[in-house]
Amino acid sequence: MSSSVKDGRDEGVEFIYEDNLVTARDIETGVASSGRSKSEALAMLADALALHEGGGEAIEDEDAFFEEIGIDPDSIDEDSSPPAWLE
């Protein structure tokens, strides 16, 4: 299941090892997720890919959602332009 971008393939999963962290990256989409082991990284990647492909539930009331996870909605910057590091 593991692959490397260097072999010219455009699908599969690439594993990157850094310190005590394993990152699993889907080569086709570029979506990546990390964990303390390959199995944990793959499980997290599966969740991330499901969300990337439109899975999950829509958030109907953003302010209520932010309050539920402990973020003050008034503290969020409404600027929709991309961050400077993406420009």
PDB file of N, CA, C and O in Angstrom, chain B, residues numbered from 101:
ATOM      1  N   MET B 101       0.826  -1.191   0.000  1.00  0.00           N
ATOM      2  CA  MET B 101       0.000   0.000   0.000  1.00  0.00           C
ATOM      3  C   MET B 101       0.864   1.247   0.000  1.00  0.00           C
ATOM      4  O   MET B 101       0.425   2.319  -0.415  1.00  0.00           O
ATOM      5  N   SER B 102       2.076   1.103   0.460  1.00  0.00           N
ATOM      6  CA  SER B 102       2.982   2.240   0.500  1.00  0.00           C
ATOM      7  C   SER B 102       3.594   2.478  -0.870  1.00  0.00           C
ATOM      8  O   SER B 102       3.851   1.536  -1.619  1.00  0.00           O
ATOM      9  N   SER B 103       3.821   3.725  -1.186  1.00  0.00           N
ATOM     10  CA  SER B 103       4.418   4.079  -2.459  1.00  0.00           C
ATOM     11  C   SER B 103       5.261   5.316  -2.272  1.00  0.00           C
ATOM     12  O   SER B 103       5.231   5.947  -1.215  1.00  0.00           O
ATOM     13  N   SER B 104       5.988   5.650  -3.263  1.00  0.00           N
ATOM     14  CA  SER B 104       6.811   6.849  -3.215  1.00  0.00           C
ATOM     15  C   SER B 104       6.574   7.678  -4.461  1.00  0.00           C
ATOM     16  O   SER B 104       6.397   7.130  -5.549  1.00  0.00           O
ATOM     17  N   VAL B 105       6.570   8.974  -4.314  1.00  0.00           N
ATOM     18  CA  VAL B 105       6.364   9.864  -5.452  1.00  0.00           C
ATOM     19  C   VAL B 105       7.483   9.662  -6.470  1.00  0.00           C
ATOM     20  O   VAL B 105       7.268   9.837  -7.669  1.00  0.00           O
ATOM     21  N   LYS B 106       8.659   9.299  -6.007  1.00  0.00           N
ATOM     22  CA  LYS B 106       9.816   9.162  -6.877  1.00  0.00           C
ATOM     23  C   LYS B 106       9.648   8.051  -7.912  1.00  0.00           C
ATOM     24  O   LYS B 106      10.315   8.083  -8.947  1.00  0.00           O
ATOM     25  N   ASP B 107       8.779   7.071  -7.666  1.00  0.00           N
ATOM     26  CA  ASP B 107       8.630   5.976  -8.616  1.00  0.00           C
ATOM     27  C   ASP B 107       7.646   6.305  -9.744  1.00  0.00           C
ATOM     28  O   ASP B 107       7.337   5.443 -10.567  1.00  0.00           O
ATOM     29  N   GLY B 108       7.154   7.550  -9.783  1.00  0.00           N
ATOM     30  CA  GLY B 108       6.292   7.981 -10.872  1.00  0.00           C
ATOM     31  C   GLY B 108       4.829   7.612 -10.714  1.00  0.00           C
ATOM     32  O   GLY B 108       4.029   7.924 -11.597  1.00  0.00           O
ATOM     33  N   ARG B 109       4.452   6.970  -9.640  1.00  0.00           N
ATOM     34  CA  ARG B 109       3.056   6.599  -9.430  1.00  0.00           C
ATOM     35  C   ARG B 109       2.265   7.812  -8.977  1.00  0.00           C
ATOM     36  O   ARG B 109       2.807   8.717  -8.342  1.00  0.00           O
ATOM     37  N   ASP B 110       0.988   7.825  -9.304  1.00  0.00           N
ATOM     38  CA  ASP B 110       0.153   8.949  -8.903  1.00  0.00           C
ATOM     39  C   ASP B 110      -0.945   8.532  -7.939  1.00  0.00           C
ATOM     40  O   ASP B 110      -1.921   9.260  -7.754  1.00  0.00           O
ATOM     41  N   GLU B 111      -0.794   7.366  -7.325  1.00  0.00           N
ATOM     42  CA  GLU B 111      -1.746   6.947  -6.302  1.00  0.00           C
ATOM     43  C   GLU B 111      -1.024   6.079  -5.282  1.00  0.00           C
ATOM     44  O   GLU B 111       0.075   5.584  -5.532  1.00  0.00           O
ATOM     45  N   GLY B 112      -1.649   5.906  -4.146  1.00  0.00           N
ATOM     46  CA  GLY B 112      -1.047   5.144  -3.058  1.00  0.00           C
ATOM     47  C   GLY B 112      -0.833   6.037  -1.855  1.00  0.00           C
ATOM     48  O   GLY B 112      -1.310   7.170  -1.807  1.00  0.00           O
ATOM     49  N   VAL B 113      -0.113   5.510  -0.889  1.00  0.00           N
ATOM     50  CA  VAL B 113       0.162   6.238   0.344  1.00  0.00           C
ATOM     51  C   VAL B 113       1.666   6.295   0.561  1.00  0.00           C
ATOM     52  O   VAL B 113       2.370   5.298   0.401  1.00  0.00           O
ATOM     53  N   GLU B 114       2.138   7.456   0.921  1.00  0.00           N
ATOM     54  CA  GLU B 114       3.547   7.674   1.232  1.00  0.00           C
ATOM     55  C   GLU B 114       3.661   7.885   2.735  1.00  0.00           C
ATOM     56  O   GLU B 114       2.852   8.609   3.317  1.00  0.00           O
ATOM     57  N   PHE B 115       4.646   7.268   3.373  1.00  0.00           N
ATOM     58  CA  PHE B 115       4.874   7.442   4.802  1.00  0.00           C
ATOM     59  C   PHE B 115       6.119   8.285   5.006  1.00  0.00           C
ATOM     60  O   PHE B 115       7.147   8.077   4.361  1.00  0.00           O
ATOM     61  N   ILE B 116       6.006   9.244   5.919  1.00  0.00           N
ATOM     62  CA  ILE B 116       7.117  10.114   6.258  1.00  0.00           C
ATOM     63  C   ILE B 116       7.345   9.976   7.763  1.00  0.00           C
ATOM     64  O   ILE B 116       6.414  10.119   8.556  1.00  0.00           O
ATOM     65  N   TYR B 117       8.578   9.700   8.143  1.00  0.00           N
ATOM     66  CA  TYR B 117       8.912   9.488   9.546  1.00  0.00           C
ATOM     67  C   TYR B 117       9.714  10.672  10.061  1.00  0.00           C
ATOM     68  O   TYR B 117      10.763  11.008   9.512  1.00  0.00           O
ATOM     69  N   GLU B 118       9.209  11.306  11.129  1.00  0.00           N
ATOM     70  CA  GLU B 118       9.887  12.430  11.755  1.00  0.00           C
ATOM     71  C   GLU B 118       9.795  12.260  13.266  1.00  0.00           C
ATOM     72  O   GLU B 118       8.701  12.213  13.827  1.00  0.00           O
ATOM     73  N   ASP B 119      10.940  12.169  13.917  1.00  0.00           N
ATOM     74  CA  ASP B 119      10.991  11.992  15.361  1.00  0.00           C
ATOM     75  C   ASP B 119      10.039  10.864  15.777  1.00  0.00           C
ATOM     76  O   ASP B 119      10.209   9.729  15.332  1.00  0.00           O
ATOM     77  N   ASN B 120       9.050  11.152  16.613  1.00  0.00           N
ATOM     78  CA  ASN B 120       8.101  10.137  17.080  1.00  0.00           C
ATOM     79  C   ASN B 120       6.775  10.217  16.344  1.00  0.00           C
ATOM     80  O   ASN B 120       5.740   9.838  16.891  1.00  0.00           O
ATOM     81  N   LEU B 121       6.793  10.703  15.116  1.00  0.00           N
ATOM     82  CA  LEU B 121       5.570  10.933  14.358  1.00  0.00           C
ATOM     83  C   LEU B 121       5.662  10.265  12.991  1.00  0.00           C
ATOM     84  O   LEU B 121       6.684  10.344  12.310  1.00  0.00           O
ATOM     85  N   VAL B 122       4.576   9.609  12.608  1.00  0.00           N
ATOM     86  CA  VAL B 122       4.476   9.021  11.275  1.00  0.00           C
ATOM     87  C   VAL B 122       3.388   9.783  10.534  1.00  0.00           C
ATOM     88  O   VAL B 122       2.274   9.923  11.039  1.00  0.00           O
ATOM     89  N   THR B 123       3.701  10.272   9.345  1.00  0.00           N
ATOM     90  CA  THR B 123       2.720  10.966   8.517  1.00  0.00           C
ATOM     91  C   THR B 123       2.395  10.090   7.323  1.00  0.00           C
ATOM     92  O   THR B 123       3.291   9.631   6.614  1.00  0.00           O
ATOM     93  N   ALA B 124       1.103   9.861   7.104  1.00  0.00           N
ATOM     94  CA  ALA B 124       0.628   9.127   5.936  1.00  0.00           C
ATOM     95  C   ALA B 124       0.039  10.153   4.983  1.00  0.00           C
ATOM     96  O   ALA B 124      -0.847  10.921   5.358  1.00  0.00           O
ATOM     97  N   ARG B 125       0.539  10.165   3.734  1.00  0.00           N
ATOM     98  CA  ARG B 125       0.064  11.145   2.747  1.00  0.00           C
ATOM     99  C   ARG B 125      -0.483  10.409   1.539  1.00  0.00           C
ATOM    100  O   ARG B 125       0.196   9.575   0.940  1.00  0.00           O
ATOM    101  N   ASP B 126      -1.729  10.732   1.188  1.00  0.00           N
ATOM    102  CA  ASP B 126      -2.349  10.188  -0.008  1.00  0.00           C
ATOM    103  C   ASP B 126      -1.726  10.891  -1.206  1.00  0.00           C
ATOM    104  O   ASP B 126      -1.849  12.109  -1.337  1.00  0.00           O
ATOM    105  N   ILE B 127      -1.069  10.154  -2.070  1.00  0.00           N
ATOM    106  CA  ILE B 127      -0.330  10.751  -3.178  1.00  0.00           C
ATOM    107  C   ILE B 127      -1.263  11.431  -4.171  1.00  0.00           C
ATOM    108  O   ILE B 127      -0.936  12.499  -4.689  1.00  0.00           O
ATOM    109  N   GLU B 128      -2.406  10.838  -4.440  1.00  0.00           N
ATOM    110  CA  GLU B 128      -3.322  11.399  -5.436  1.00  0.00           C
ATOM    111  C   GLU B 128      -3.870  12.760  -5.035  1.00  0.00           C
ATOM    112  O   GLU B 128      -3.900  13.683  -5.850  1.00  0.00           O
ATOM    113  N   THR B 129      -4.311  12.894  -3.761  1.00  0.00           N
ATOM    114  CA  THR B 129      -4.957  14.131  -3.319  1.00  0.00           C
ATOM    115  C   THR B 129      -4.020  15.073  -2.579  1.00  0.00           C
ATOM    116  O   THR B 129      -4.273  16.276  -2.520  1.00  0.00           O
ATOM    117  N   GLY B 130      -2.943  14.543  -2.015  1.00  0.00           N
ATOM    118  CA  GLY B 130      -2.050  15.352  -1.205  1.00  0.00           C
ATOM    119  C   GLY B 130      -2.509  15.477   0.236  1.00  0.00           C
ATOM    120  O   GLY B 130      -1.830  16.108   1.047  1.00  0.00           O
ATOM    121  N   VAL B 131      -3.658  14.883   0.570  1.00  0.00           N
ATOM    122  CA  VAL B 131      -4.173  14.928   1.942  1.00  0.00           C
ATOM    123  C   VAL B 131      -3.252  14.101   2.832  1.00  0.00           C
ATOM    124  O   VAL B 131      -2.851  12.996   2.466  1.00  0.00           O
ATOM    125  N   ALA B 132      -2.921  14.640   4.000  1.00  0.00           N
ATOM    126  CA  ALA B 132      -2.011  13.958   4.909  1.00  0.00           C
ATOM    127  C   ALA B 132      -2.549  14.007   6.323  1.00  0.00           C
ATOM    128  O   ALA B 132      -3.308  14.905   6.688  1.00  0.00           O
ATOM    129  N   SER B 133      -2.141  13.021   7.117  1.00  0.00           N
ATOM    130  CA  SER B 133      -2.505  12.996   8.519  1.00  0.00           C
ATOM    131  C   SER B 133      -1.420  12.242   9.274  1.00  0.00           C
ATOM    132  O   SER B 133      -0.723  11.404   8.700  1.00  0.00           O
ATOM    133  N   SER B 134      -1.279  12.539  10.557  1.00  0.00           N
ATOM    134  CA  SER B 134      -0.181  11.975  11.337  1.00  0.00           C
ATOM    135  C   SER B 134      -0.671  11.199  12.540  1.00  0.00           C
ATOM    136  O   SER B 134      -1.803  11.365  12.996  1.00  0.00           O
ATOM    137  N   GLY B 135       0.208  10.348  13.045  1.00  0.00           N
ATOM    138  CA  GLY B 135      -0.061   9.584  14.250  1.00  0.00           C
ATOM    139  C   GLY B 135       1.238   9.076  14.834  1.00  0.00           C
ATOM    140  O   GLY B 135       2.313   9.324  14.287  1.00  0.00           O
ATOM    141  N   ARG B 136       1.142   8.367  15.940  1.00  0.00           N
ATOM    142  CA  ARG B 136       2.345   7.832  16.592  1.00  0.00           C
ATOM    143  C   ARG B 136       2.801   6.526  15.973  1.00  0.00           C
ATOM    144  O   ARG B 136       3.894   6.049  16.278  1.00  0.00           O
ATOM    145  N   SER B 137       1.974   5.932  15.098  1.00  0.00           N
ATOM    146  CA  SER B 137       2.323   4.686  14.423  1.00  0.00           C
ATOM    147  C   SER B 137       1.734   4.713  13.018  1.00  0.00           C
ATOM    148  O   SER B 137       0.918   5.577  12.697  1.00  0.00           O
ATOM    149  N   LYS B 138       2.155   3.756  12.174  1.00  0.00           N
ATOM    150  CA  LYS B 138       1.604   3.690  10.819  1.00  0.00           C
ATOM    151  C   LYS B 138       0.100   3.453  10.858  1.00  0.00           C
ATOM    152  O   LYS B 138      -0.652   4.070  10.103  1.00  0.00           O
ATOM    153  N   SER B 139      -0.335   2.559  11.738  1.00  0.00           N
ATOM    154  CA  SER B 139      -1.772   2.254  11.783  1.00  0.00           C
ATOM    155  C   SER B 139      -2.583   3.464  12.250  1.00  0.00           C
ATOM    156  O   SER B 139      -3.671   3.717  11.733  1.00  0.00           O
ATOM    157  N   GLU B 140      -2.064   4.204  13.215  1.00  0.00           N
ATOM    158  CA  GLU B 140      -2.770   5.404  13.678  1.00  0.00           C
ATOM    159  C   GLU B 140      -2.789   6.471  12.584  1.00  0.00           C
ATOM    160  O   GLU B 140      -3.808   7.131  12.380  1.00  0.00           O
ATOM    161  N   ALA B 141      -1.668   6.641  11.880  1.00  0.00           N
ATOM    162  CA  ALA B 141      -1.607   7.624  10.799  1.00  0.00           C
ATOM    163  C   ALA B 141      -2.572   7.248   9.673  1.00  0.00           C
ATOM    164  O   ALA B 141      -3.225   8.121   9.102  1.00  0.00           O
ATOM    165  N   LEU B 142      -2.667   5.957   9.352  1.00  0.00           N
ATOM    166  CA  LEU B 142      -3.596   5.510   8.308  1.00  0.00           C
ATOM    167  C   LEU B 142      -5.046   5.712   8.720  1.00  0.00           C
ATOM    168  O   LEU B 142      -5.875   6.102   7.898  1.00  0.00           O
ATOM    169  N   ALA B 143      -5.360   5.450   9.987  1.00  0.00           N
ATOM    170  CA  ALA B 143      -6.732   5.653  10.475  1.00  0.00           C
ATOM    171  C   ALA B 143      -7.109   7.133  10.399  1.00  0.00           C
ATOM    172  O   ALA B 143      -8.217   7.483   9.992  1.00  0.00           O
ATOM    173  N   MET B 144      -6.174   7.993  10.795  1.00  0.00           N
ATOM    174  CA  MET B 144      -6.425   9.428  10.733  1.00  0.00           C
ATOM    175  C   MET B 144      -6.542   9.886   9.276  1.00  0.00           C
ATOM    176  O   MET B 144      -7.357  10.754   8.963  1.00  0.00           O
ATOM    177  N   LEU B 145      -5.724   9.302   8.379  1.00  0.00           N
ATOM    178  CA  LEU B 145      -5.789   9.639   6.961  1.00  0.00           C
ATOM    179  C   LEU B 145      -7.131   9.228   6.370  1.00  0.00           C
ATOM    180  O   LEU B 145      -7.699   9.959   5.558  1.00  0.00           O
ATOM    181  N   ALA B 146      -7.643   8.068   6.766  1.00  0.00           N
ATOM    182  CA  ALA B 146      -8.950   7.616   6.269  1.00  0.00           C
ATOM    183  C   ALA B 146     -10.028   8.630   6.644  1.00  0.00           C
ATOM    184  O   ALA B 146     -10.878   8.964   5.818  1.00  0.00           O
ATOM    185  N   ASP B 147      -9.998   9.122   7.886  1.00  0.00           N
ATOM    186  CA  ASP B 147     -10.970  10.142   8.314  1.00  0.00           C
ATOM    187  C   ASP B 147     -10.796  11.427   7.510  1.00  0.00           C
ATOM    188  O   ASP B 147     -11.777  12.023   7.064  1.00  0.00           O
ATOM    189  N   ALA B 148      -9.549  11.851   7.328  1.00  0.00           N
ATOM    190  CA  ALA B 148      -9.281  13.089   6.596  1.00  0.00           C
ATOM    191  C   ALA B 148      -9.738  12.980   5.139  1.00  0.00           C
ATOM    192  O   ALA B 148     -10.285  13.933   4.584  1.00  0.00           O
ATOM    193  N   LEU B 149      -9.514  11.818   4.525  1.00  0.00           N
ATOM    194  CA  LEU B 149      -9.948  11.627   3.134  1.00  0.00           C
ATOM    195  C   LEU B 149     -11.472  11.642   3.023  1.00  0.00           C
ATOM    196  O   LEU B 149     -12.021  12.187   2.065  1.00  0.00           O
ATOM    197  N   ALA B 150     -12.154  11.044   4.003  1.00  0.00           N
ATOM    198  CA  ALA B 150     -13.624  11.060   3.984  1.00  0.00           C
ATOM    199  C   ALA B 150     -14.140  12.493   4.038  1.00  0.00           C
ATOM    200  O   ALA B 150     -15.079  12.845   3.324  1.00  0.00           O
ATOM    201  N   LEU B 151     -13.533  13.312   4.879  1.00  0.00           N
ATOM    202  CA  LEU B 151     -13.938  14.713   4.971  1.00  0.00           C
ATOM    203  C   LEU B 151     -13.562  15.478   3.701  1.00  0.00           C
ATOM    204  O   LEU B 151     -14.321  16.327   3.232  1.00  0.00           O
ATOM    205  N   HIS B 152     -12.400  15.177   3.156  1.00  0.00           N
ATOM    206  CA  HIS B 152     -11.948  15.829   1.924  1.00  0.00           C
ATOM    207  C   HIS B 152     -12.910  15.543   0.769  1.00  0.00           C
ATOM    208  O   HIS B 152     -13.113  16.388  -0.103  1.00  0.00           O
ATOM    209  N   GLU B 153     -13.492  14.359   0.773  1.00  0.00           N
ATOM    210  CA  GLU B 153     -14.397  13.948  -0.302  1.00  0.00           C
ATOM    211  C   GLU B 153     -15.847  14.323  -0.025  1.00  0.00           C
ATOM    212  O   GLU B 153     -16.750  13.847  -0.713  1.00  0.00           O
ATOM    213  N   GLY B 154     -16.081  15.166   0.967  1.00  0.00           N
ATOM    214  CA  GLY B 154     -17.425  15.670   1.214  1.00  0.00           C
ATOM    215  C   GLY B 154     -18.165  14.989   2.342  1.00  0.00           C
ATOM    216  O   GLY B 154     -19.344  15.270   2.558  1.00  0.00           O
ATOM    217  N   GLY B 155     -17.515  14.112   3.060  1.00  0.00           N
ATOM    218  CA  GLY B 155     -18.165  13.454   4.197  1.00  0.00           C
ATOM    219  C   GLY B 155     -18.296  14.419   5.360  1.00  0.00           C
ATOM    220  O   GLY B 155     -17.798  15.543   5.300  1.00  0.00           O
ATOM    221  N   GLY B 156     -18.948  13.994   6.392  1.00  0.00           N
ATOM    222  CA  GLY B 156     -19.131  14.838   7.563  1.00  0.00           C
ATOM    223  C   GLY B 156     -20.465  15.551   7.530  1.00  0.00           C
ATOM    224  O   GLY B 156     -21.239  15.418   6.582  1.00  0.00           O
ATOM    225  N   GLU B 157     -20.716  16.298   8.565  1.00  0.00           N
ATOM    226  CA  GLU B 157     -21.982  17.014   8.683  1.00  0.00           C
ATOM    227  C   GLU B 157     -21.766  18.511   8.443  1.00  0.00           C
ATOM    228  O   GLU B 157     -20.743  19.075   8.830  1.00  0.00           O
ATOM    229  N   ALA B 158     -22.731  19.125   7.810  1.00  0.00           N
ATOM    230  CA  ALA B 158     -22.662  20.576   7.597  1.00  0.00           C
ATOM    231  C   ALA B 158     -22.842  21.300   8.931  1.00  0.00           C
ATOM    232  O   ALA B 158     -23.588  20.842   9.797  1.00  0.00           O
ATOM    233  N   ILE B 159     -22.162  22.419   9.088  1.00  0.00           N
ATOM    234  CA  ILE B 159     -22.305  23.253  10.281  1.00  0.00           C
ATOM    235  C   ILE B 159     -23.348  24.309   9.971  1.00  0.00           C
ATOM    236  O   ILE B 159     -23.135  25.178   9.125  1.00  0.00           O
ATOM    237  N   GLU B 160     -24.477  24.229  10.661  1.00  0.00           N
ATOM    238  CA  GLU B 160     -25.579  25.152  10.384  1.00  0.00           C
ATOM    239  C   GLU B 160     -25.400  26.492  11.087  1.00  0.00           C
ATOM    240  O   GLU B 160     -25.691  27.538  10.506  1.00  0.00           O
ATOM    241  N   ASP B 161     -24.926  26.472  12.325  1.00  0.00           N
ATOM    242  CA  ASP B 161     -24.738  27.705  13.095  1.00  0.00           C
ATOM    243  C   ASP B 161     -23.272  27.780  13.506  1.00  0.00           C
ATOM    244  O   ASP B 161     -22.869  27.168  14.496  1.00  0.00           O
ATOM    245  N   GLU B 162     -22.473  28.530  12.746  1.00  0.00           N
ATOM    246  CA  GLU B 162     -21.037  28.598  12.999  1.00  0.00           C
ATOM    247  C   GLU B 162     -20.713  29.132  14.387  1.00  0.00           C
ATOM    248  O   GLU B 162     -19.831  28.600  15.061  1.00  0.00           O
ATOM    249  N   ASP B 163     -21.414  30.178  14.823  1.00  0.00           N
ATOM    250  CA  ASP B 163     -21.138  30.742  16.142  1.00  0.00           C
ATOM    251  C   ASP B 163     -21.375  29.715  17.242  1.00  0.00           C
ATOM    252  O   ASP B 163     -20.566  29.598  18.162  1.00  0.00           O
ATOM    253  N   ALA B 164     -22.466  28.975  17.160  1.00  0.00           N
ATOM    254  CA  ALA B 164     -22.764  27.943  18.160  1.00  0.00           C
ATOM    255  C   ALA B 164     -21.700  26.853  18.141  1.00  0.00           C
ATOM    256  O   ALA B 164     -21.303  26.349  19.191  1.00  0.00           O
ATOM    257  N   PHE B 165     -21.239  26.490  16.943  1.00  0.00           N
ATOM    258  CA  PHE B 165     -20.190  25.479  16.839  1.00  0.00           C
ATOM    259  C   PHE B 165     -18.910  25.957  17.509  1.00  0.00           C
ATOM    260  O   PHE B 165     -18.306  25.220  18.288  1.00  0.00           O
ATOM    261  N   PHE B 166     -18.488  27.192  17.212  1.00  0.00           N
ATOM    262  CA  PHE B 166     -17.271  27.710  17.831  1.00  0.00           C
ATOM    263  C   PHE B 166     -17.391  27.756  19.350  1.00  0.00           C
ATOM    264  O   PHE B 166     -16.448  27.398  20.057  1.00  0.00           O
ATOM    265  N   GLU B 167     -18.540  28.192  19.856  1.00  0.00           N
ATOM    266  CA  GLU B 167     -18.736  28.228  21.305  1.00  0.00           C
ATOM    267  C   GLU B 167     -18.669  26.826  21.892  1.00  0.00           C
ATOM    268  O   GLU B 167     -18.122  26.632  22.978  1.00  0.00           O
ATOM    269  N   GLU B 168     -19.221  25.847  21.182  1.00  0.00           N
ATOM    270  CA  GLU B 168     -19.221  24.452  21.652  1.00  0.00           C
ATOM    271  C   GLU B 168     -17.802  23.913  21.806  1.00  0.00           C
ATOM    272  O   GLU B 168     -17.538  23.110  22.701  1.00  0.00           O
ATOM    273  N   ILE B 169     -16.884  24.352  20.938  1.00  0.00           N
ATOM    274  CA  ILE B 169     -15.504  23.858  21.029  1.00  0.00           C
ATOM    275  C   ILE B 169     -14.591  24.829  21.786  1.00  0.00           C
ATOM    276  O   ILE B 169     -13.370  24.674  21.775  1.00  0.00           O
ATOM    277  N   GLY B 170     -15.189  25.829  22.441  1.00  0.00           N
ATOM    278  CA  GLY B 170     -14.433  26.705  23.317  1.00  0.00           C
ATOM    279  C   GLY B 170     -13.758  27.887  22.651  1.00  0.00           C
ATOM    280  O   GLY B 170     -12.779  28.418  23.175  1.00  0.00           O
ATOM    281  N   ILE B 171     -14.272  28.310  21.494  1.00  0.00           N
ATOM    282  CA  ILE B 171     -13.696  29.469  20.800  1.00  0.00           C
ATOM    283  C   ILE B 171     -14.716  30.590  20.789  1.00  0.00           C
ATOM    284  O   ILE B 171     -15.878  30.386  20.435  1.00  0.00           O
ATOM    285  N   ASP B 172     -14.271  31.784  21.183  1.00  0.00           N
ATOM    286  CA  ASP B 172     -15.148  32.946  21.163  1.00  0.00           C
ATOM    287  C   ASP B 172     -15.344  33.385  19.714  1.00  0.00           C
ATOM    288  O   ASP B 172     -14.377  33.802  19.077  1.00  0.00           O
ATOM    289  N   PRO B 173     -16.558  33.306  19.169  1.00  0.00           N
ATOM    290  CA  PRO B 173     -16.787  33.678  17.766  1.00  0.00           C
ATOM    291  C   PRO B 173     -16.362  35.099  17.436  1.00  0.00           C
ATOM    292  O   PRO B 173     -15.990  35.377  16.296  1.00  0.00           O
ATOM    293  N   ASP B 174     -16.408  36.011  18.414  1.00  0.00           N
ATOM    294  CA  ASP B 174     -16.018  37.398  18.175  1.00  0.00           C
ATOM    295  C   ASP B 174     -14.507  37.557  17.999  1.00  0.00           C
ATOM    296  O   ASP B 174     -14.042  38.585  17.506  1.00  0.00           O
ATOM    297  N   SER B 175     -13.744  36.543  18.400  1.00  0.00           N
ATOM    298  CA  SER B 175     -12.285  36.628  18.290  1.00  0.00           C
ATOM    299  C   SER B 175     -11.770  36.145  16.930  1.00  0.00           C
ATOM    300  O   SER B 175     -10.569  36.196  16.665  1.00  0.00           O
ATOM    301  N   ILE B 176     -12.671  35.683  16.082  1.00  0.00           N
ATOM    302  CA  ILE B 176     -12.271  35.142  14.786  1.00  0.00           C
ATOM    303  C   ILE B 176     -12.202  36.255  13.752  1.00  0.00           C
ATOM    304  O   ILE B 176     -13.128  37.055  13.609  1.00  0.00           O
ATOM    305  N   ASP B 177     -11.088  36.288  13.037  1.00  0.00           N
ATOM    306  CA  ASP B 177     -10.886  37.289  11.989  1.00  0.00           C
ATOM    307  C   ASP B 177     -11.746  36.928  10.787  1.00  0.00           C
ATOM    308  O   ASP B 177     -11.670  35.806  10.287  1.00  0.00           O
ATOM    309  N   GLU B 178     -12.550  37.849  10.324  1.00  0.00           N
ATOM    310  CA  GLU B 178     -13.466  37.610   9.201  1.00  0.00           C
ATOM    311  C   GLU B 178     -12.803  37.769   7.836  1.00  0.00           C
ATOM    312  O   GLU B 178     -13.463  37.585   6.813  1.00  0.00           O
ATOM    313  N   ASP B 179     -11.525  38.104   7.796  1.00  0.00           N
ATOM    314  CA  ASP B 179     -10.810  38.287   6.546  1.00  0.00           C
ATOM    315  C   ASP B 179     -10.747  36.959   5.789  1.00  0.00           C
ATOM    316  O   ASP B 179     -10.189  35.989   6.302  1.00  0.00           O
ATOM    317  N   SER B 180     -11.299  36.900   4.600  1.00  0.00           N
ATOM    318  CA  SER B 180     -11.341  35.655   3.843  1.00  0.00           C
ATOM    319  C   SER B 180     -10.194  35.510   2.855  1.00  0.00           C
ATOM    320  O   SER B 180     -10.140  34.528   2.114  1.00  0.00           O
ATOM    321  N   SER B 181      -9.269  36.478   2.832  1.00  0.00           N
ATOM    322  CA  SER B 181      -8.143  36.366   1.920  1.00  0.00           C
ATOM    323  C   SER B 181      -7.180  35.284   2.435  1.00  0.00           C
ATOM    324  O   SER B 181      -7.125  35.019   3.636  1.00  0.00           O
ATOM    325  N   PRO B 182      -6.429  34.668   1.526  1.00  0.00           N
ATOM    326  CA  PRO B 182      -5.511  33.602   1.965  1.00  0.00           C
ATOM    327  C   PRO B 182      -4.404  34.187   2.841  1.00  0.00           C
ATOM    328  O   PRO B 182      -4.061  35.362   2.711  1.00  0.00           O
ATOM    329  N   PRO B 183      -3.853  33.375   3.722  1.00  0.00           N
ATOM    330  CA  PRO B 183      -2.769  33.855   4.563  1.00  0.00           C
ATOM    331  C   PRO B 183      -1.565  34.251   3.699  1.00  0.00           C
ATOM    332  O   PRO B 183      -1.402  33.774   2.576  1.00  0.00           O
ATOM    333  N   ALA B 184      -0.736  35.126   4.248  1.00  0.00           N
ATOM    334  CA  ALA B 184       0.407  35.660   3.491  1.00  0.00           C
ATOM    335  C   ALA B 184       1.325  34.554   2.986  1.00  0.00           C
ATOM    336  O   ALA B 184       1.888  34.667   1.897  1.00  0.00           O
ATOM    337  N   TRP B 185       1.480  33.483   3.767  1.00  0.00           N
ATOM    338  CA  TRP B 185       2.408  32.426   3.366  1.00  0.00           C
ATOM    339  C   TRP B 185       1.889  31.629   2.172  1.00  0.00           C
ATOM    340  O   TRP B 185       2.648  30.847   1.600  1.00  0.00           O
ATOM    341  N   LEU B 186       0.626  31.793   1.772  1.00  0.00           N
ATOM    342  CA  LEU B 186       0.102  31.122   0.590  1.00  0.00           C
ATOM    343  C   LEU B 186       0.200  31.981  -0.659  1.00  0.00           C
ATOM    344  O   LEU B 186       0.005  31.489  -1.770  1.00  0.00           O
ATOM    345  N   GLU B 187       0.496  33.238  -0.485  1.00  0.00           N
ATOM    346  CA  GLU B 187       0.567  34.143  -1.639  1.00  0.00           C
ATOM    347  C   GLU B 187       1.909  34.093  -2.307  1.00  0.00           C
ATOM    348  O   GLU B 187       2.134  34.795  -3.293  1.00  0.00           O
TER     349      GLU B 187
END
